[in-house]
Amino acid sequence: MRNTLKKLTAALLALAMCLTFAGCYDENKTWAAKKGDSTMPIGGYIYYLYSSYGEASSKVNSDTDVLKGTIDGKEAKSWIRDQALNRLKAFYYVSDKFDELGLELTEEDKTSIDSLTSGLWPYYQTAMETFGVSKDSFNLAYSTYSVKYQKVFEAMYGEGGELAIPEEELKTYYTDNYYSYEFFYAPLSKSNEDGTSTDLSDDEKAELKSTFEKYAEQVNNGKTTVNEAANDYAEKSLTDSTYNSPTPAISTNINSTILNALKTLDDNKATFVETSTNYYVLRKLPAADKFEELLSSDSDRLSLLSSMKGEDFDKYVLEKAAEVQDVEVNEKALNSVNLSTLVNDNNKKGTASSSAESSASESSES
């Protein structure tokens, strides 16, 4: 009797798990799509579904359940499934384009794929496996796709590529959106012997402000450089130098207070800047002077191209994905995945309002 009860309990538990996810094991539901010798397991599609749910969340207001929302005039549920299918087909477009361009995965590329998976999987394993995404599926749908996507992007926008950008256009984008500056700073707090931190007093802040304003004046008068001023302050305050050498930075990655100072500052001029946590001596440099140097670095050039054309290329890939031929989509398997399994208390509501509010706050200070 006891064994019979155990078997019944186990059977009911298995049934509950089947009903929660995509149904009990069915060979016909283990794959999402096929093209030639390439098969995307259902876990890869579920990953794209989860990713699309995240996109949908950012488009639905924070007082609305994501799955009850509307996106671009379409029910969110339909939008999520359509987007996931587009992402699935994009995998094949990128793979086909990768082969068409004669690209290959080098040993370094394969290492990058392994690193992406091994670096991210520990953080997402519990959630992914709960949804039905295995490590191998994640490795294919995310890591392999990401590396191929980047190589295709670089080839298409690179010299001689079908989407290549004239250097003058690239330079115009760079000078319109990037700033070059050097700085050093001091925090508006001090460390205590017990390891805690205390805010500077008003008098200490006033003294520090006066010191930094004098440094900025001396830089503008040619009496010192920002680096020398940083070293002088470090010596007098018995701290390490906080000097940061000139590095081009896109405006969207610059603290809003510093960005506003840069916008009003003439090239080669220094100024004092105050943020909520630090005082700065900041000197603006001509951004164009760093352009040729940036182009000489493959990684920096790729970063610039990504900033300029990253969003456009993503849209381009999704558009081209619809034109991919000979993809066999397993509708039965796709439809068996219940969207509700992607929802928990933390992601149930949209984030559109909170995203808008957070965009108004300051970026990281650097």
C-alpha positions in Angstrom: 0.0 0.0 0.0 2.8 2.4 1.0 4.7 1.7 -2.3 1.5 2.2 -4.3 1.0 5.6 -2.6 4.6 6.6 -3.4 4.1 5.7 -7.0 0.9 7.7 -7.2 2.5 10.7 -5.6 5.5 10.5 -8.0 3.1 10.3 -10.9 1.1 13.3 -9.8 4.3 15.3 -9.3 5.5 14.4 -12.8 2.1 15.4 -14.2 2.2 18.7 -12.4 5.7 19.4 -13.8 4.5 18.5 -17.3 1.5 20.8 -17.1 3.7 23.7 -15.7 6.0 23.8 -18.7 5.7 22.6 -22.3 4.1 19.2 -21.7 5.6 15.8 -21.0 8.6 14.7 -23.1 7.7 14.5 -26.8 10.4 13.9 -29.4 8.5 16.2 -31.8 8.7 19.0 -29.3 12.4 18.9 -28.6 13.4 21.2 -31.5 12.1 24.6 -32.6 13.5 25.0 -36.1 15.7 23.3 -38.7 17.6 24.6 -41.7 19.8 22.2 -43.5 22.0 20.5 -40.9 21.3 23.2 -38.3 18.7 22.5 -35.6 17.7 24.9 -32.9 16.5 23.0 -29.8 13.3 24.2 -28.2 15.4 25.6 -25.4 16.9 28.1 -27.8 13.5 29.3 -28.7 12.5 29.6 -25.1 15.6 31.7 -24.5 14.5 34.0 -27.3 11.0 34.0 -25.8 12.4 35.1 -22.5 14.6 37.7 -24.1 11.5 39.0 -26.0 9.5 39.1 -22.8 12.2 41.4 -21.4 11.9 43.7 -24.4 8.2 43.7 -24.0 8.5 44.6 -20.3 10.4 47.8 -21.2 7.5 48.8 -23.5 4.7 48.2 -21.0 3.8 50.7 -18.3 4.9 49.8 -14.8 1.3 49.6 -13.5 0.3 47.0 -16.1 1.0 43.2 -16.2 3.3 42.6 -19.2 1.1 39.8 -20.6 -1.9 42.1 -20.4 -0.3 45.0 -22.1 -0.3 46.3 -25.6 2.7 47.0 -27.8 2.5 48.9 -31.1 -1.2 48.2 -31.2 -0.7 44.5 -30.7 -1.4 42.4 -27.7 1.8 41.9 -25.7 1.4 38.1 -25.8 1.4 38.1 -29.6 4.2 40.7 -29.8 6.4 38.5 -27.6 5.8 35.4 -29.6 6.3 37.2 -32.9 9.5 38.8 -31.7 10.9 35.5 -30.4 10.2 33.9 -33.8 12.0 36.8 -35.5 15.0 36.3 -33.2 14.9 32.6 -34.0 15.0 33.3 -37.7 17.6 36.0 -37.2 19.9 33.2 -35.9 19.6 31.5 -39.3 20.1 34.8 -41.2 23.3 35.6 -39.3 24.5 32.0 -39.8 23.8 32.1 -43.5 25.4 35.6 -43.9 28.4 34.4 -41.9 29.0 31.6 -44.4 28.2 33.8 -47.4 30.9 36.3 -46.3 33.4 33.4 -46.0 33.9 34.0 -42.3 35.2 31.3 -39.9 35.2 30.8 -36.2 38.8 31.0 -35.1 40.2 29.4 -32.0 39.9 32.8 -30.3 36.3 33.1 -31.4 35.6 29.6 -30.0 37.2 30.7 -26.7 35.1 33.8 -26.7 31.9 31.6 -27.1 33.0 29.4 -24.3 33.8 32.4 -22.1 30.5 34.0 -22.7 28.6 30.9 -21.7 30.8 30.0 -18.7 30.7 33.6 -17.5 27.0 34.1 -17.7 25.5 30.6 -17.1 26.2 30.5 -13.3 24.0 33.7 -13.0 21.2 32.5 -15.2 21.3 28.7 -14.8 18.5 28.4 -12.2 16.1 30.6 -14.2 17.1 29.2 -17.6 16.7 25.5 -16.5 13.4 26.3 -14.8 12.2 27.6 -18.1 13.6 24.6 -20.0 16.8 26.2 -21.4 19.8 23.9 -21.1 23.4 25.2 -21.1 23.9 23.8 -24.6 20.8 25.7 -25.9 22.0 28.9 -24.2 25.5 28.4 -25.7 24.0 28.1 -29.2 21.2 30.7 -29.1 23.1 33.3 -27.2 26.9 32.8 -27.2 27.5 31.4 -30.6 25.0 33.7 -32.2 26.6 36.8 -30.4 30.1 36.0 -31.7 28.9 35.3 -35.3 26.7 38.4 -35.1 29.6 40.6 -34.2 31.8 39.2 -37.0 29.1 39.7 -39.5 28.5 43.3 -38.3 32.2 44.1 -38.5 32.5 42.6 -42.0 29.4 44.3 -43.4 30.3 47.7 -42.0 34.0 47.3 -42.4 36.1 48.6 -45.4 34.6 47.1 -48.6 31.5 45.8 -46.8 28.1 46.1 -48.3 27.1 48.5 -45.5 30.5 50.3 -45.2 30.4 53.9 -43.9 32.5 56.6 -45.5 35.2 57.8 -43.1 33.9 61.4 -43.2 30.5 60.2 -42.0 32.1 58.2 -39.2 34.1 61.2 -38.2 31.1 63.5 -38.2 29.3 61.1 -35.9 32.3 60.8 -33.7 32.8 64.6 -33.3 29.1 65.1 -32.7 28.7 62.5 -30.0 32.1 61.9 -28.4 34.1 64.0 -25.9 37.8 63.8 -25.1 38.8 65.0 -21.6 41.3 64.5 -18.8 40.5 64.9 -15.1 41.3 64.2 -11.5 39.0 64.2 -8.6 38.6 64.0 -4.8 35.7 62.4 -3.0 33.4 64.4 -0.7 34.0 61.9 2.0 36.9 60.6 4.0 37.8 57.2 5.4 37.9 56.6 9.2 40.3 54.3 11.0 37.6 51.7 11.6 37.0 51.5 7.8 33.8 53.5 7.8 33.3 56.6 5.7 32.2 60.1 6.8 31.1 63.1 4.7 33.3 66.1 4.6 32.2 69.0 6.7 31.0 72.2 5.0 34.3 73.9 5.9 36.3 71.0 4.5 34.3 71.1 1.3 34.8 74.8 1.0 38.6 74.4 1.4 38.7 71.6 -1.1 36.6 73.6 -3.6 39.0 76.5 -3.3 42.0 74.3 -3.9 40.5 72.7 -7.0 39.4 76.0 -8.4 43.0 77.2 -8.1 44.3 74.1 -9.8 41.9 74.7 -12.7 43.0 78.4 -13.0 46.7 77.3 -13.0 46.0 74.8 -15.8 44.4 77.5 -17.8 47.3 79.9 -17.2 49.8 77.3 -18.3 51.4 77.1 -14.9 50.7 73.4 -14.5 49.1 70.4 -16.2 46.1 68.4 -15.0 48.4 65.4 -14.4 50.9 67.6 -12.4 48.0 69.1 -10.4 46.7 65.6 -9.6 50.2 64.6 -8.4 50.5 67.7 -6.3 47.2 67.2 -4.6 47.9 63.5 -4.0 51.2 64.4 -2.3 49.7 67.1 -0.1 46.6 65.0 0.9 48.7 61.8 1.3 46.5 59.9 -1.2 47.1 58.2 -4.5 46.7 60.3 -7.7 43.3 60.0 -9.3 44.4 61.4 -12.7 42.6 60.0 -15.7 44.3 60.4 -19.0 42.4 61.7 -22.1 40.1 59.0 -23.4 37.2 59.5 -25.9 33.8 58.8 -24.4 30.4 58.8 -26.0 28.0 61.4 -24.4 25.5 58.7 -23.2 28.2 57.2 -21.0 29.2 60.5 -19.3 27.8 61.8 -16.0 25.2 64.4 -16.8 26.9 67.1 -14.7 30.3 66.5 -16.3 28.6 66.4 -19.8 27.0 69.8 -19.2 30.4 71.2 -18.2 32.0 69.8 -21.3 29.3 71.3 -23.6 30.0 74.8 -22.3 33.8 74.5 -22.1 36.1 75.6 -24.9 38.7 73.1 -26.1 41.9 72.9 -24.1 40.3 74.7 -21.2 39.9 73.4 -17.6 37.2 74.0 -15.0 36.1 72.9 -11.6 33.1 70.6 -11.5 31.0 69.5 -8.6 28.9 66.3 -8.5 27.0 64.7 -5.7 30.0 62.6 -4.6 33.2 64.2 -6.0 35.0 67.5 -6.9 36.8 67.5 -10.2 39.4 69.4 -12.1 38.4 68.7 -15.7 40.1 69.8 -19.0 38.4 69.4 -22.4 40.4 68.4 -25.4 39.5 68.6 -29.1 37.7 65.3 -29.8 38.8 65.2 -33.5 42.4 64.9 -32.4 41.7 61.4 -31.1 39.8 60.2 -34.2 42.7 58.9 -36.2 44.2 57.2 -33.1 40.8 55.6 -32.5 40.6 54.2 -36.0 44.0 52.6 -35.7 42.5 50.3 -33.0 40.3 47.5 -34.4 38.4 47.2 -31.1 37.9 51.0 -30.8 36.7 51.3 -34.4 34.2 48.4 -33.8 33.0 50.2 -30.6 32.5 53.4 -32.6 30.6 51.5 -35.3 28.5 49.7 -32.8 27.5 53.0 -31.1 26.7 54.5 -34.5 24.9 51.6 -36.2 24.2 49.0 -33.5 20.5 49.7 -33.3 20.1 50.0 -37.1 21.9 46.7 -37.7 19.6 44.9 -35.2 16.6 46.2 -37.0 18.2 45.3 -40.3 18.9 41.7 -39.2 15.3 41.3 -38.0 14.0 42.6 -41.3 16.3 40.2 -43.3 15.3 37.3 -41.0 11.8 37.4 -42.5 13.4 36.7 -45.9 15.3 33.6 -44.9 14.3 30.6 -47.0 14.0 26.9 -46.1 13.6 27.3 -42.3 11.3 24.6 -41.0 9.6 26.0 -37.9 8.1 23.5 -35.5 4.8 25.3 -34.7 3.6 22.5 -32.5 6.7 22.8 -30.2 6.6 26.6 -30.2 2.9 26.8 -29.3 3.4 24.3 -26.5 5.5 26.8 -24.5 3.3 28.6 -22.0 4.2 32.3 -21.7 3.1 32.3 -18.0 6.1 30.1 -17.1 8.3 33.2 -17.8 6.5 35.3 -15.3 7.4 35.8 -11.6 6.7 38.4 -9.0 9.8 40.4 -10.0 9.1 40.7 -13.7 5.3 40.5 -13.8 4.8 44.3 -14.3 6.2 46.4 -17.1 9.0 48.9 -16.5 8.3 51.7 -19.1 7.6 54.4 -16.5 10.5 53.4 -14.2 12.8 53.3 -17.2 11.8 56.8 -18.2 12.5 58.1 -14.7 15.8 56.3 -14.4 17.0 57.8 -17.7 16.6 61.2 -16.2 19.0 60.4 -13.4 22.7 60.8 -13.6 24.9 58.3 -15.3 28.0 56.8 -13.6 30.6 59.4 -12.7 33.7 58.8 -14.8 
